[in-house]
Amino acid sequence: MADLASRRAGQGRGRDRRGRDCRAGATSPHRWPSPAPSSSSQEARCFEFILRIDEDTLDIKSLPDKFAEFVDGAEPVKLQLREARCGFCRSPVEVLFYGQGKIYLHTGWDKFAHVHNLKEGCLLTFLYEGDDEMIVKVFDKISCRRHYHTDESSENTGI
């Protein structure tokens, strides 16, 4: 019975493509094993969230307060928004912090929104794995994923 409980305790955990725990807002006190050795001694951390576009897409975009808490103390000044499964399509966006727990995508967000034809009702998923990069997926009003670019490289595992 204890064996079954210990197996179930591990179920439902999200993992990113590097094998790291990737539940929304999850951090881990230890480093999860990765397929390749890393020279970084930093703790593996990632944060995933969904945003719905309900207002003017070209205005600055507020990110969840939980994400601001997650990056507290290591706030990025600029983020590279990267299309999922595309290693070369990056959009630089400046990040603004306004008081405790408030974070916004600012300069560059309007260009990203225009290029990706974001409209009211679109859903976006963001995956932050550190290194000042966020992987973004865009879904239309009927929840179908939009594909803009892809890498044809067999080395890209994407999301």
Contact map, one row per residue, 1 for C-alpha under 8 A:
111110000000000000000000000000000000000000000000000000000000000000000000000000000000000000000000000000000000000000000000000000000000000000000000000000000000000
111111000000000000000000000000000000000000000000000000000000000000000000000000000000000000000000000000000000000000000000000000000000000000000000000000000000000
111111100000000000000000000000000000000000000000000000000000000000000000000000000000000000000000000000000000000000000000000000000000000000000000000000000000000
111111110000000000000000000000000000000000000000000000000000000000000000000000000000000000000000000000000000000000000000000000000000000000000000000000000000000
111111111000000000000000000000000000000000000000000000000000000000000000000000000000000000000000000000000000000000000000000000000000000000000000000000000000000
011111111100000000000000000000000000000000000000000000000000000000000000000000000000000000000000000000000000000000000000000000000000000000000000000000000000000
001111111110000000000000000000000000000000000000000000000000000000000000000000000000000000000000000000000000000000000000000000000000000000000000000000000000000
000111111110000000000000000000000000000000000000000000000000000000000000000000000000000000000000000000000000000000000000000000000000000000000000000000000000000
000011111110000000000000000000000000000000000000000000000000000000000000000000000000000000000000000000000000000000000000000000000000000000000000000000000000000
000001111111100000000000000000000000000000000000000000000000000000000000000000000000000000000000000000000000000000000000000000000000000000000000000000000000000
000000111111100000000000000000000000000000000000000000000000000000000000000000000000000000000000000000000000000000000000000000000000000000000000000000000000000
000000000111110000000000000000000000000000000000000000000000000000000000000000000000000000000000000000000000000000000000000000000000000000000000000000000000000
000000000111111000001110000000000000000000000000000000000000000000000000000000000000000000000000000000000000000000000000000000000000000000000000000000000000000
000000000001111100001110000000000000000000000000000000000000000000000000000000000000000000000000000000000000000000000000000000000000000000000000000000000000000
000000000000111111111110000000000000000000000000000000000000000000000000000000000000000000000000000000000000000000000000000000000000000000000000000000000000000
000000000000011111111100000000000000000000000000000000000000000000000000000000000000000000000000000000000000000000000000000000000000000000000000000000000000000
000000000000001111110000000000000000000000000000000000000000000000000000000000000000000000000000000000000000000000000000000000000000000000000000000000000000111
000000000000001111110000000000000110000000000000000000000000000000000000000000000000000000000000000000000000000000000000000000000000000000000000000000000000000
000000000000001111111000000000011110000000000000000000000000000000000000000000000000000000000000000000000000000000000000000000000000000000000000000000000000000
000000000000001111111100000000111100000000011100000000000000000000000000000000000000000000000000000000000000000000000000000000000000000000000000000000000000000
000000000000111100111110011100010000000000001100000000000000000000000000000000000000000000000000000000000000000000000000000000000000000000000000000000000000000
000000000000111100011111110000000000000000001111000000000000000000000000000000000000000000000000000000000000000000000000000000000000000000000000000000000000000
000000000000111000001111110000000000000000000111000000000000000000000000000000000000000000000000000000000000000000000000000000000000000000000000000000000000000
000000000000000000000111110000000000000000000111100000000000000000000000000000000000000000000000000000000000000000000000000000000000000000000000000000000000000
000000000000000000000111111000000000000000000111000000000000000001100100000000000000000000000000000000000000000000000000000000000000000000000000000000000000000
000000000000000000001111111100000000000000001110000000000000000000000000000000000000000000000000000000000000000000000000000000000000000000000000000000000000000
000000000000000000001000111110000000000000011100000000000000000000000000000000000000000000000000000000000000000000000000000000000000000000000000000000000000000
000000000000000000001000011111100000000000111000000000000000000000000000000000000000000000000000000000000000000000000000000000000000000000000000000000000000000
000000000000000000000000001111100000000000100000000000000000000000000000000000000000000000000000000000000000000000000000000000000000000000000000000000000000000
000000000000000000000000000111110000000000100000000000000000000000000000000000000000000000000000000000000000000000000000000000000000000000000000000000000000000
000000000000000000010000000111111000000000110000000000000000000000000000000000000000000000000000000000000000000000000000000000000000000000000000000000000000000
000000000000000000111000000001111100000000010000000000000000000000000000000000000000000000000000000000000000000000000000000000000000000000000000000000000000000
000000000000000000110000000000111110000000000000000000000000000000000000000000000000000000000000000000000000000000000000000000000000000000000000000000000000000
000000000000000001110000000000011111100000000000000000000000000000000000000000000000000000000000000000000000000000000000000000000000000000000000000000000000000
000000000000000001100000000000001111100000000000000000000000000000000000000000000000000000000000000000000000000000000000000000000000000000000000000000000000000
000000000000000000000000000000000111110000000000000000000000000000000000000000000000000000000000000000000000000000000000000000000000000000000000000000000000000
000000000000000000000000000000000111111000000000000000000000000000000000000000000000000000000000000000000000000000000000000000000000000000000000000000000000000
000000000000000000000000000000000001111110000000000000000000000000000000000000000000000000000000000000000000000000000000000000000000000000000000000000000000000
000000000000000000000000000000000000111110000000000000000000000000000000000000000000000000000000000000000000000000000000000000000000000000000000000000000000000
000000000000000000000000000000000000011111000000000000000000000000000000000000000000000000000000000000000000000000000000000000000000000000000000000000000000000
000000000000000000000000000000000000011111100000000000000000000000000000000000000000000000000000000000000000000000000000000000000000000000000000000000000000000
000000000000000000000000000000000000000111110000000000000000000000000000000000000000000000000000000000000000000000000000000000000000000000000000000000000000000
000000000000000000000000000111100000000011111000000000000000000000000000000000000000000000000000000000000000000000000000000000000000000000000000000000000000000
000000000000000000010000001100110000000001111100000000000000000000000000000000000000000000000000000000000000000000000000000000001000000000000000000000000000000
000000000000000000011100011100000000000000111110000000000000000000000000000000000000000000000000000000000000000000000000000000001100000000000000000000000000000
000000000000000000011111111000000000000000011111000000000000000000000000000000000000000000000000000000000000000000000000000000111100000000000000000000000000000
000000000000000000000111110000000000000000001111100000000000000000100100000000000000000000000000000000000000000000000000000000111000000000000000000000000000000
000000000000000000000111100000000000000000000111110000000000000000000000000000000000000000000000000000000000000000000000000011110000000000000000000000000000000
000000000000000000000001000000000000000000000011111000000000000100000000000000000000000000000000000000000000000000000000000011100000000000000000000000000000000
000000000000000000000000000000000000000000000001111100000000000000000000000000000000000000000000000000000000000000000000001111000000000000000000000000000000000
000000000000000000000000000000000000000000000000111110000000001000000000000000000000000000000000000000000000000000000000001111000000000000000000000000000000000
000000000000000000000000000000000000000000000000011111000000000000000000000000000000000000000000000000000000000000000001111100000000000000000000000000000000000
000000000000000000000000000000000000000000000000001111111000000000000000000000000000000000000000000000000000000000000111111100000000000000000000000000000000000
000000000000000000000000000000000000000000000000000111110000000000000000000000000000000000000000000000000000000000000001100000000000000000000000000000000000000
000000000000000000000000000000000000000000000000000011111000000000000000000000000000000000000000000000000000000000000001000000000000000000000000000000000000000
000000000000000000000000000000000000000000000000000011111110000000000000000000000000000000000000000000000000000000000001000000000000000000000000000000000000000
000000000000000000000000000000000000000000000000000010111111100000000000000000000000000000000000000000000000010010000111000000000000000000000000000000000000000
000000000000000000000000000000000000000000000000000000011111000000000000000000000000000000000000000000000000111011000000000000000000000000000000000000000000000
000000000000000000000000000000000000000000000000000000011111100000000000000000000000000000000000000000000100110000000000000000000000000000000000000000000000000
000000000000000000000000000000000000000000000000000000001111110000000000000000000000000000000000000000011110110000000000000000000000000000000000000000000000000
000000000000000000000000000000000000000000000000000000001011111000000000000000000000000000000000000000011100100000000000000000000000000000000000000000000000000
000000000000000000000000000000000000000000000000000000000001111100000000000000000000000000000000000001111000000000000000000000000000000000000000000000000000000
000000000000000000000000000000000000000000000000001000000000111110110000000000000000000000000000000001111000000000000000000000000000000000000000000000000000000
000000000000000000000000000000000000000000000000100000000000011111110000000000000000000000000000000001100000000000000000000000000000000000000000000000000000000
000000000000000000000000000000000000000000000000000000000000001111111000000000000000000000000000000011100000000000000000000000000000000000000000000000000000000
000000000000000000000000100000000000000000000000000000000000000111111100000000000000000000000000000010000000000000000000000000000000000000000000000000000000000
000000000000000000000000100000000000000000000010000000000000001111111110000000000000000000000000000000000000000000000000000000000000000000000000000000000000000
000000000000000000000000000000000000000000000000000000000000001111111111001000000000000000000000000011100000000000000000000000000000000000000000000000000000000
000000000000000000000000000000000000000000000000000000000000000011111111000000000000000000000000000010000000000000000000000000000000000000000000000000000000000
000000000000000000000000100000000000000000000010000000000000000001111111000000000000000000000000000000000000000000000000000000000000000000000000000000000000000
000000000000000000000000000000000000000000000000000000000000000000111111111100000000000000000000000000000000000000000000000000000000000000000000000000000000000
000000000000000000000000000000000000000000000000000000000000000000011111111000000000000000000000000000000000000000000000000000000000000000000000000000000000000
000000000000000000000000000000000000000000000000000000000000000000000011111000000000000000000000000000000000000000000000000000000000000000000000000000000000000
000000000000000000000000000000000000000000000000000000000000000000000011111100000000000000000000000000000000000000000000000000000000000000000000000000000000000
000000000000000000000000000000000000000000000000000000000000000000010011111110000000000000000000000000000000000000000000000000000000000000000000000000000000000
000000000000000000000000000000000000000000000000000000000000000000000010011111100000000000000010000000000000000000000000000000000001000000000000000000000000000
000000000000000000000000000000000000000000000000000000000000000000000000001111100000000000000111000000000000000000000000000000000000000000000000000000000000000
000000000000000000000000000000000000000000000000000000000000000000000000000111110000000000011110000000000000000000000000000000000001000000000000000000000000000
000000000000000000000000000000000000000000000000000000000000000000000000000111111000000000011110000000000000000000000000000000000001110000000000000000000000000
000000000000000000000000000000000000000000000000000000000000000000000000000001111100000001111000000000000000000000000000000000000001110000000000000000000000000
000000000000000000000000000000000000000000000000000000000000000000000000000000111110000001111000000000000000000000000000000000000000111100000000000000000000000
000000000000000000000000000000000000000000000000000000000000000000000000000000011111011111100000000000000000000000000000000000000000111100000000000000000000000
000000000000000000000000000000000000000000000000000000000000000000000000000000001111111011000000000000000000000000000000000000000000001110000000000110000000000
000000000000000000000000000000000000000000000000000000000000000000000000000000000111111000000000000000000000000000000000000000000000001110000000000001000000011
000000000000000000000000000000000000000000000000000000000000000000000000000000000011111000000000000000000000000000000000000000000000000000000000000011100001111
000000000000000000000000000000000000000000000000000000000000000000000000000000000111111110000000000000000000000000000000000000000000000000000000000011100001010
000000000000000000000000000000000000000000000000000000000000000000000000000000000111111111000000000000000000000000000000000000000000000000000000000001100001000
000000000000000000000000000000000000000000000000000000000000000000000000000000000100011111000000000000000000000000000000000000000000000000000000000000100000000
000000000000000000000000000000000000000000000000000000000000000000000000000000000110011111100000000000000000000000000000000000000000000000000000000010000000000
000000000000000000000000000000000000000000000000000000000000000000000000000000011110001111110000000000000000000000000000000000000000000000000000000000000000000
000000000000000000000000000000000000000000000000000000000000000000000000000000011100000011111000000000000001000100000000000000000000000000000000000000000000000
000000000000000000000000000000000000000000000000000000000000000000000000000001111000000001111100000000000001000000000000000000000000000000000000000000000000000
000000000000000000000000000000000000000000000000000000000000000000000000000001111000000000111110000000001111100000000000000000000000000000000000000000000000000
000000000000000000000000000000000000000000000000000000000000000000000000000011100000000000011111000000001111100000000000000000000000000000000000000000000000000
000000000000000000000000000000000000000000000000000000000000000000000000000111100000000000001111100000111110000000000000000000000000000000000000000000000000000
000000000000000000000000000000000000000000000000000000000000000000000000000010000000000000000111110000111100000000000000000000000000000000000000000000000000000
000000000000000000000000000000000000000000000000000000000000000000000000000000000000000000000011111011110000000000000000000000000000000000000000000000000000000
000000000000000000000000000000000000000000000000000000000000000000000000000000000000000000000001111111100000000000000000000000000000000000000000000000000000000
000000000000000000000000000000000000000000000000000000000000000000000000000000000000000000000000111111000000000000000000000000000000000000000000000000000000000
000000000000000000000000000000000000000000000000000000000000000000000000000000000000000000000000011111000000000000000000000000000000000000000000000000000000000
000000000000000000000000000000000000000000000000000000000000000011011000000000000000000000000000111111100000000000000000000000000000000000000000000000000000000
000000000000000000000000000000000000000000000000000000000000011110010000000000000000000000000000111111110000000000000000000000000000000000000000000000000000000
000000000000000000000000000000000000000000000000000000000000011110010000000000000000000000000011110011111000000000000000000000000000000000000000000000000000000
000000000000000000000000000000000000000000000000000000000001111000000000000000000000000000000011100001111100000000000000000000000000000000000000000000000000000
000000000000000000000000000000000000000000000000000000000001111000000000000000000000000000001111000000111111100000000000000000000000000000000000000000000000000
000000000000000000000000000000000000000000000000000000000011100000000000000000000000000000001111000000011111110000000000000000000000000000000000000000000000000
000000000000000000000000000000000000000000000000000000000001000000000000000000000000000000001110000000001111110000000000000000000000000000000000000000000000000
000000000000000000000000000000000000000000000000000000000000000000000000000000000000000000111100000000001111111100000000000000000000000000000000000000000000000
000000000000000000000000000000000000000000000000000000000111100000000000000000000000000000001100000000001111111110000000000000000000000000000000000000000000000
000000000000000000000000000000000000000000000000000000001111000000000000000000000000000000000000000000000111111111000000000000000000000000000000000000000000000
000000000000000000000000000000000000000000000000000000000100000000000000000000000000000000000000000000000001111111100000000000000000000000000000000000000000000
000000000000000000000000000000000000000000000000000000000000000000000000000000000000000000100000000000000001111111110000000000000000000000000000000000000000000
000000000000000000000000000000000000000000000000000000001100000000000000000000000000000000000000000000000000111111111100000000000000000000000000000000000000000
000000000000000000000000000000000000000000000000000000000100000000000000000000000000000000000000000000000000011111111100000000000000000000000000000000000000000
000000000000000000000000000000000000000000000000000000000000000000000000000000000000000000000000000000000000001111111100000000000000000000000000000000000000000
000000000000000000000000000000000000000000000000000000000000000000000000000000000000000000000000000000000000000111111100000000000000000000000000000100000000000
000000000000000000000000000000000000000000000000000000000000000000000000000000000000000000000000000000000000000011111110000000000000000000000000000000000000000
000000000000000000000000000000000000000000000000000010001000000000000000000000000000000000000000000000000000000011111111010000000000000000000000000000000000000
000000000000000000000000000000000000000000000000000010001000000000000000000000000000000000000000000000000000000000001111110000000000000000000000000000000000000
000000000000000000000000000000000000000000000000000111111000000000000000000000000000000000000000000000000000000000000111110000000000000000001000000000000000000
000000000000000000000000000000000000000000000000000111000000000000000000000000000000000000000000000000000000000000000011111000000000000000011000000000000000000
000000000000000000000000000000000000000000000000000110000000000000000000000000000000000000000000000000000000000000000111111100000000000001111010000000000000000
000000000000000000000000000000000000000000000000011110000000000000000000000000000000000000000000000000000000000000000000111110000000000001111010000000000000000
000000000000000000000000000000000000000000000000011110000000000000000000000000000000000000000000000000000000000000000000011111000000000111100000000000000000000
000000000000000000000000000000000000000000000001111000000000000000000000000000000000000000000000000000000000000000000000001111100000001111000000000000000000000
000000000000000000000000000000000000000000000001111000000000000000000000000000000000000000000000000000000000000000000000000111110000011110000000000000000000000
000000000000000000000000000000000000000000000111100000000000000000000000000000000000000000000000000000000000000000000000000011111000011100000000000000000000000
000000000000000000000000000000000000000000000111000000000000000000000000000000000000000000000000000000000000000000000000000001111101111000000000000000000000000
000000000000000000000000000000000000000000011110000000000000000000000000000000000000000000000000000000000000000000000000000000111111110000000000000000000000000
000000000000000000000000000000000000000000001100000000000000000000000000000000000000000000000000000000000000000000000000000000011111110000000000000000000000000
000000000000000000000000000000000000000000000000000000000000000000000000000000000000000000000000000000000000000000000000000000001111100000000000000000000000000
000000000000000000000000000000000000000000000000000000000000000000000000000101110000000000000000000000000000000000000000000000011111110000000000000000000000000
000000000000000000000000000000000000000000000000000000000000000000000000000000111100000000000000000000000000000000000000000000011111111000000000000000000000000
000000000000000000000000000000000000000000000000000000000000000000000000000000111100000000000000000000000000000000000000000001111101111100000000000000000000000
000000000000000000000000000000000000000000000000000000000000000000000000000000001111000000000000000000000000000000000000000011110000111110000000000000000000000
000000000000000000000000000000000000000000000000000000000000000000000000000000001111000000000000000000000000000000000000000111100000011111000000000000000000000
000000000000000000000000000000000000000000000000000000000000000000000000000000000011000000000000000000000000000000000000000111000000001111100000110000000000000
000000000000000000000000000000000000000000000000000000000000000000000000000000000000000000000000000000000000000000000000011110000000000111110000111000000000000
000000000000000000000000000000000000000000000000000000000000000000000000000000000000000000000000000000000000000000000000011100000000000011111111110000000000000
000000000000000000000000000000000000000000000000000000000000000000000000000000000000000000000000000000000000000000000000111000000000000001111111110000000000000
000000000000000000000000000000000000000000000000000000000000000000000000000000000000000000000000000000000000000000000001111000000000000000111111000000000000000
000000000000000000000000000000000000000000000000000000000000000000000000000000000000000000000000000000000000000000000000000000000000000000111111000000000000000
000000000000000000000000000000000000000000000000000000000000000000000000000000000000000000000000000000000000000000000000011000000000000000111111100000000000000
000000000000000000000000000000000000000000000000000000000000000000000000000000000000000000000000000000000000000000000000000000000000000000111111110000000000000
000000000000000000000000000000000000000000000000000000000000000000000000000000000000000000000000000000000000000000000000000000000000000011110011111000000000000
000000000000000000000000000000000000000000000000000000000000000000000000000000000000000000000000000000000000000000000000000000000000000011110001111100000000000
000000000000000000000000000000000000000000000000000000000000000000000000000000000000000000000000000000000000000000000000000000000000000001000000111111000000000
000000000000000000000000000000000000000000000000000000000000000000000000000000000010000000000000000000000000000000010000000000000000000000000000011111000000000
000000000000000000000000000000000000000000000000000000000000000000000000000000000010110010000000000000000000000000000000000000000000000000000000001111100000000
000000000000000000000000000000000000000000000000000000000000000000000000000000000001111000000000000000000000000000000000000000000000000000000000001111110000000
000000000000000000000000000000000000000000000000000000000000000000000000000000000000111100000000000000000000000000000000000000000000000000000000000011111001000
000000000000000000000000000000000000000000000000000000000000000000000000000000000000000000000000000000000000000000000000000000000000000000000000000001111101000
000000000000000000000000000000000000000000000000000000000000000000000000000000000000000000000000000000000000000000000000000000000000000000000000000000111111000
000000000000000000000000000000000000000000000000000000000000000000000000000000000000000000000000000000000000000000000000000000000000000000000000000000011111100
000000000000000000000000000000000000000000000000000000000000000000000000000000000000000000000000000000000000000000000000000000000000000000000000000000001111100
000000000000000000000000000000000000000000000000000000000000000000000000000000000000111000000000000000000000000000000000000000000000000000000000000000111111110
000000000000000010000000000000000000000000000000000000000000000000000000000000000000100000000000000000000000000000000000000000000000000000000000000000000111111
000000000000000010000000000000000000000000000000000000000000000000000000000000000001110000000000000000000000000000000000000000000000000000000000000000000001111
000000000000000010000000000000000000000000000000000000000000000000000000000000000001100000000000000000000000000000000000000000000000000000000000000000000000111
